[in-house]
Amino acid sequence: MSQQLLESIEADYLKKDNAPEFEIGDTVDVHTKILEGDKERIQVFSGVVIARNGSGTREMFTVRRIVAGEGVERKFPLHSPRIDKVVVKRSSVVRRAKLYFLRDRIGKAVRLKERRR
């Protein structure tokens, strides 16, 4: 009963029309809204989706990219109003639910095989 109550309350906060559709291993551009003083701007974080976890309003995804030779990971809430849009740039063939093994790899070893659509 309490689970049904939680789901009914959460249903109002889920993104229905523009919920991003992407999978693990996809290279994505995440457009986030950033507040600077009284101005609002869009900042793009691009990288590979290495994990998704949670469900409902608590669903999160992790994006990893390499900046100046250093790996940077950022977690985003999927249904956050701060996420403007998620654009899939490239899809990859993966056989894992979590791509944490990419953390140990450097250079060309980080590349994933592209999925043809």
Contact map, one row per residue, 1 for C-alpha under 8 A:
111110000000000000000000000000000000000000000000000000000000000000000000000000000000000000000000000000000000000000000
111111000000000000000000000000000000000000000000000000000000000000000000000000000000000000000000000000000000000000000
111111100000000000000000000000000000000000000000000000000000000000000000000000000000000000000000000000000000000000000
111111110000000000000000000000000000000000000000000000000000000000000000000000000000000000000000000000000000000000000
111111111000000000000000000000000000000000000000000000000000000000000000000000000000000000000000000000000000000000000
011111111100000000000000000000000000000000000000000000000000000000000000000000000000000000000000000000000000000000000
001111111110000000000000000000000000000000000000000000010000000000000000000000000000000000000000000000000000000000000
000111111111000000000000000000000000000000000000000000000000000000000000000000000000000000000000000000000000000000000
000011111111100000000000000000000000000000000000000000000000000000000000000000000000000000000000000000000000000000000
000001111111110000000000000000000000000000000000000000011000000000000000000000000000000000000000000000000000000000000
000000111111110000000000000000000000000000000000000000010000000000000000000000000000000000000000000000000000000000000
000000011111110000000000000000000000000000000000000000000000000000000000000000000000000000000000000000000000000000000
000000001111111000000000000000000000000000000000000000001000000000000000000000100000000000000000000000000000000000000
000000000111111100000000000000000000000000000000000000011000000000000000000000100000000000000000000000000000000000000
000000000000111111100000000000000000000000000000000000000000000000000000000000100000000000000000000000000000000000000
000000000000011111100000000000000000000000000000000000000000000000000000000000000000000000000000000000000000000000000
000000000000001111100000000000000000000000000000000000000000000000000000000000000000000000000000000000000000000000000
000000000000001111110000000000000000000000000000000000000000000000000000000000000000100000000000000000000000000000000
000000000000001111111000000000000000000000000000000000000000000000000000000001100000000000000000000000000000000000000
000000000000000001111100000000000000000000000000000000000000000000000000000001000000111000000000000000000000000000000
000000000000000000111110000000000000000000000000000000000000000000000000000000000000000000000000000000000000000000000
000000000000000000011111010000000000000000000000000000000000000000000000000000000000000100000000000000000000000000000
000000000000000000001111110000000000000000000000100000000000000000000000000000000000000000100000000000000000000000000
000000000000000000000111110000000000000000000001111100000000000000000000000000000000000000000100111000000000000000000
000000000000000000000011111000000000000000000001110000000000000000000000000000000000000000111100001000000000000100000
000000000000000000000111111100000000000000000001100000000000000000000000000000000000000111110000000000000000000000000
000000000000000000000000111110000000000000000111100000000000000000000000000000000000000111110000000000000000000000000
000000000000000000000000011111000000000000000111100000000000000000000000000000000000011111000000000000000000000000000
000000000000000000000000001111100000000000011110000000000000000000000000000000000000011110000000000000000000000000000
000000000000000000000000000111110000000000011100000000000000000000000000000000000011111000000000000000000000000000000
000000000000000000000000000011111000000001111000000000000000000000000000000000000011110000000000000000000000000000000
000000000000000000000000000001111100000001111000000000000000000000000000000000000111100000000000000000000000000000000
000000000000000000000000000000111110000111100000000000000000000000000000000000000111000000000000000000000000000000000
000000000000000000000000000000011111000111100000000000000000000000000000000000000100000000000000000000000000000000000
000000000000000000000000000000001111111110000000000000000000000000000000000000000000000000000000000000000000000000000
000000000000000000000000000000000111111110000000000000000000000000000000000000000000000000000000000000000000000000000
000000000000000000000000000000000011111100000000000000000000000000000000000000000000000000000000000000000000000000000
000000000000000000000000000000000011111100000000000000000000000000000000000000000000000000000000000000000000000000000
000000000000000000000000000000000011111110000000000000000000000000000000000000000000000000000000000000000000000000000
000000000000000000000000000000001111111111000000000000000000000000000000000000000000000000000000000000000000000000000
000000000000000000000000000000001111001111100000000000000000000000000000000000000000000000000000000000000000000000000
000000000000000000000000000000111100000111110000000000000000000000000000000000000001000000000000000000000000000000000
000000000000000000000000000000111100000011111000000000000000000000000000000000000000000000000000000000000000000000000
000000000000000000000000000011110000000001111100000000000000000000000000000000000000000000000000000000000000000000000
000000000000000000000000000011110000000000111110000000000000000000000000000000000000000000000000000000000000000000000
000000000000000000000000001111000000000000011111000000000000001010000000000000000000000000000000000000000000000000000
000000000000000000000000001110000000000000001111100000000000001111000000000000000000000000000000000000000000000000000
000000000000000000000001111100000000000000000111110000000000001110000000000000000000000000000000000000000000000000000
000000000000000000000011111100000000000000000011111100000000111100000000000000000000000000000000000000000000000000000
000000000000000000000001100000000000000000000001111100000000111100000000000000000000000000000000011100000000000000000
000000000000000000000001000000000000000000000000111110000000111000000000000000000000000000000000111100000000000000000
000000000000000000000001000000000000000000000000111111000011110000000000000000000000000000000000010000000000000000000
000000000000000000000000000000000000000000000000001111100011100000000000000000000000000000000000000000000000000000000
000000000000000000000000000000000000000000000000000111110111000000000000000000000000000000000000000000000000000000000
000000000000000000000000000000000000000000000000000011111110000000000000000000000000000000000000000000000000000000000
000000100110010000000000000000000000000000000000000001111110000000000000000000000000000000000000000000000000000000000
000000000100110000000000000000000000000000000000000000111110000000000000000011100000000000000000000000000000000000000
000000000000000000000000000000000000000000000000000001111111000000000000000011100000000000000000000000000000000000000
000000000000000000000000000000000000000000000000000111111111100000000000000011100000000000000000000000000000000000000
000000000000000000000000000000000000000000000000000111000111110000000000001111000000000000000000000000000000000000000
000000000000000000000000000000000000000000000000111110000011111000000000001111000000000000000000000000000000000000000
000000000000000000000000000000000000000000000000111100000001111100000000111100000000000000000000000000000000000000000
000000000000000000000000000000000000000000000111111000000000111110000000111100000000000000000000000000000000000000000
000000000000000000000000000000000000000000000011110000000000011111000011110000000000000000000000000000000000000000000
000000000000000000000000000000000000000000000111000000000000001111100011100000000000000000000000000000000000000000000
000000000000000000000000000000000000000000000010000000000000000111111111000000000000000000000000000000000000000000000
000000000000000000000000000000000000000000000000000000000000000011111111000000000000000000000000000000000000000000000
000000000000000000000000000000000000000000000000000000000000000001111100000000000000000000000000000000000000000000000
000000000000000000000000000000000000000000000000000000000000000001111110000000000000000000000000000000000000000000000
000000000000000000000000000000000000000000000000000000000000000001111111000000000000000000000000000000000000000000000
000000000000000000000000000000000000000000000000000000000000000111101111100000000000000000000000000000100000000000000
000000000000000000000000000000000000000000000000000000000000000111100111110000000000000000000000000000000000000000000
000000000000000000000000000000000000000000000000000000000000011110000011111000000000000000000000000000000000000000000
000000000000000000000000000000000000000000000000000000000000011100000001111100000000000000000000000000000000000000000
000000000000000000000000000000000000000000000000000000000001111000000000111110000000000000000000000000000000000000000
000000000000000000000000000000000000000000000000000000000001111000000000011111010000000000000000000000000000000000000
000000000000000000000000000000000000000000000000000000001111100000000000001111110010000000000000000000000000000000000
000000000000000000110000000000000000000000000000000000001111100000000000000111110010000000000000000000000000000000000
000000000000111000100000000000000000000000000000000000001110000000000000000011111010000000000000000000000000000000000
000000000000000000000000000000000000000000000000000000000000000000000000000111111110000000000000000000000000000000000
000000000000000000000000000000000000000000000000000000000000000000000000000000111111000000000000000000000000000000000
000000000000000000000000000000011100000000000000000000000000000000000000000000011111000000000000000000000000000000000
000000000000000000000000000001111000000000000000000000000000000000000000000011111111110000000000000000000000000000000
000000000000000000000000000001111000000001000000000000000000000000000000000000001111110000000000000000000000000000000
000000000000000001010000000001110000000000000000000000000000000000000000000000000011111000000000000000000000000000000
000000000000000000010000000111100000000000000000000000000000000000000000000000000011111100000000000000000000000000000
000000000000000000010000000111000000000000000000000000000000000000000000000000000000111110000000000000000000000000000
000000000000000000000100011110000000000000000000000000000000000000000000000000000000011111100000000000000000000000000
000000000000000000000000011110000000000000000000000000000000000000000000000000000000001111100000000000000000000000000
000000000000000000000000011100000000000000000000000000000000000000000000000000000000000111110000000000000000000001100
000000000000000000000010111000000000000000000000000000000000000000000000000000000000000111111000000000000000000001110
000000000000000000000000111000000000000000000000000000000000000000000000000000000000000001111100000000000000000111100
000000000000000000000000100000000000000000000000000000000000000000000000000000000000000000111110000000000000000111100
000000000000000000000001100000000000000000000000000000000000000000000000000000000000000000011111000000000000000110000
000000000000000000000000000000000000000000000000000000000000000000000000000000000000000000001111100000000000000000000
000000000000000000000000000000000000000000000000000000000000000000000000000000000000000000000111111000000000000000000
000000000000000000000001000000000000000000000000001000000000000000000000000000000000000000000011111000000000000000000
000000000000000000000001000000000000000000000000011100000000000000000000000000000000000000000001111100000000000000000
000000000000000000000001100000000000000000000000011000000000000000000000000000000000000000000001111111000000000000000
000000000000000000000000000000000000000000000000011000000000000000000000000000000000000000000000011111100000000000000
000000000000000000000000000000000000000000000000000000000000000000000000000000000000000000000000001111111000000000000
000000000000000000000000000000000000000000000000000000000000000000000000000000000000000000000000001111111000010000000
000000000000000000000000000000000000000000000000000000000000000000000010000000000000000000000000000111111000000000000
000000000000000000000000000000000000000000000000000000000000000000000000000000000000000000000000000011111100000000000
000000000000000000000000000000000000000000000000000000000000000000000000000000000000000000000000000011111110110000000
000000000000000000000000000000000000000000000000000000000000000000000000000000000000000000000000000000011111110000000
000000000000000000000000000000000000000000000000000000000000000000000000000000000000000000000000000000001111111000000
000000000000000000000000000000000000000000000000000000000000000000000000000000000000000000000000000000000111111000000
000000000000000000000000000000000000000000000000000000000000000000000000000000000000000000000000000000001111111000000
000000000000000000000000000000000000000000000000000000000000000000000000000000000000000000000000000001001111111100000
000000000000000000000000000000000000000000000000000000000000000000000000000000000000000000000000000000000011111110000
000000000000000000000000100000000000000000000000000000000000000000000000000000000000000000011100000000000000011111000
000000000000000000000000000000000000000000000000000000000000000000000000000000000000000000011100000000000000001111100
000000000000000000000000000000000000000000000000000000000000000000000000000000000000000001111000000000000000000111110
000000000000000000000000000000000000000000000000000000000000000000000000000000000000000001111000000000000000000011111
000000000000000000000000000000000000000000000000000000000000000000000000000000000000000000100000000000000000000001111
000000000000000000000000000000000000000000000000000000000000000000000000000000000000000000000000000000000000000000111
